[in-house]
Amino acid sequence: MSTTARPLLQIHVGSTRPNRIAPAFAAWFAAAAEEHAAFEVEVVDLAEVGLPLLDEPNHPRLRQYVHQHTKDWSATVERADAFVLVTPEYNYGYSAVTKNALDYLCQEWADKAVGFISYGGVGAGVRAVQQLKQVVTTLRMVPVLESVSIPFAWDKLTAEGGVAPDAVLDGAAALMLGELARLTGKLRPADR
């Protein structure tokens, strides 16, 4: 982390389906993060990143990447100081595109805080987050306890496709941002 800039928070959009709603929640949270002002904010849409199914011949731990798309993905993740993963819940789990993106790399994820925005029906995507926590801790990321869980997510959308937040969503976002900032300060001090 630079000594002159705020840490970089990347918000990863973890859905690639047509008519997906993850980008709306990512944009809403990015605006909340900008207002919070603890981070520089970058939205990373996995649909735009377009990683093929893991195709590197070497284990990611070695960082011996042979494909340009992996080298680009490595550079993207490496520059981040913290993450928020926006995830739908599919069949009690998270999306394959998120798993693939995580599995491409190893060291680039380590020692960085991670928060979650999950959405779905009545379950609000929390089962997907429970599975994700097992994976991110294996990558030596530090998940925050606070999260944003959105039940009946489509009811939070405006006619224009944006998010119509309420006090509960805004409060959850503020709590998660505060904890991400606190942990990022400990994990990635400015003077390192």
WOHUNOR-V715668 format. One record per residue. N is the residue number from 1. PSI is psi in whole degrees, -180 to 180 (NA if undefined). Layout:
[[N PSI] [N PSI]]
This chain:
[[1 136] [2 148] [3 -13] [4 -9] [5 158] [6 155] [7 154] [8 122] [9 120] [10 132] [11 112] [12 124] [13 112] [14 38] [15 140] [16 6] [17 147] [18 146] [19 26] [20 155] [21 -4] [22 -41] [23 -33] [24 -43] [25 -34] [26 -43] [27 -43] [28 -46] [29 -36] [30 -42] [31 -41] [32 -40] [33 -39] [34 -43] [35 -37] [36 -37] [37 11] [38 -18] [39 153] [40 147] [41 136] [42 130] [43 129] [44 113] [45 115] [46 -23] [47 -36] [48 -34] [49 -44] [50 40] [51 133] [52 169] [53 142] [54 117] [55 19] [56 135] [57 -22] [58 154] [59 138] [60 -27] [61 -29] [62 -21] [63 35] [64 68] [65 140] [66 -19] [67 141] [68 -37] [69 -32] [70 -42] [71 -41] [72 -43] [73 -42] [74 -46] [75 -39] [76 -50] [77 -38] [78 -38] [79 -13] [80 150] [81 -19] [82 163] [83 153] [84 125] [85 120] [86 116] [87 132] [88 171] [89 121] [90 116] [91 48] [92 13] [93 -176] [94 175] [95 152] [96 -34] [97 -34] [98 -45] [99 -45] [100 -45] [101 -40] [102 -44] [103 -21] [104 -30] [105 169] [106 -74] [107 -29] [108 -26] [109 -22] [110 147] [111 36] [112 141] [113 150] [114 136] [115 171] [116 136] [117 117] [118 151] [119 159] [120 -147] [121 -132] [122 -30] [123 -10] [124 17] [125 9] [126 -27] [127 -35] [128 -42] [129 -40] [130 -40] [131 -42] [132 -37] [133 -37] [134 -40] [135 -47] [136 -34] [137 -31] [138 -30] [139 8] [140 27] [141 161] [142 103] [143 139] [144 152] [145 -42] [146 142] [147 171] [148 111] [149 124] [150 102] [151 152] [152 53] [153 -36] [154 -23] [155 -13] [156 -1] [157 145] [158 171] [159 -26] [160 -3] [161 6] [162 -174] [163 134] [164 85] [165 166] [166 -178] [167 -33] [168 -48] [169 -47] [170 -41] [171 -43] [172 -41] [173 -44] [174 -42] [175 -44] [176 -42] [177 -40] [178 -43] [179 -38] [180 -43] [181 -43] [182 -49] [183 -38] [184 -38] [185 -32] [186 -40] [187 -33] [188 67] [189 149] [190 -25] [191 10] [192 NA]]
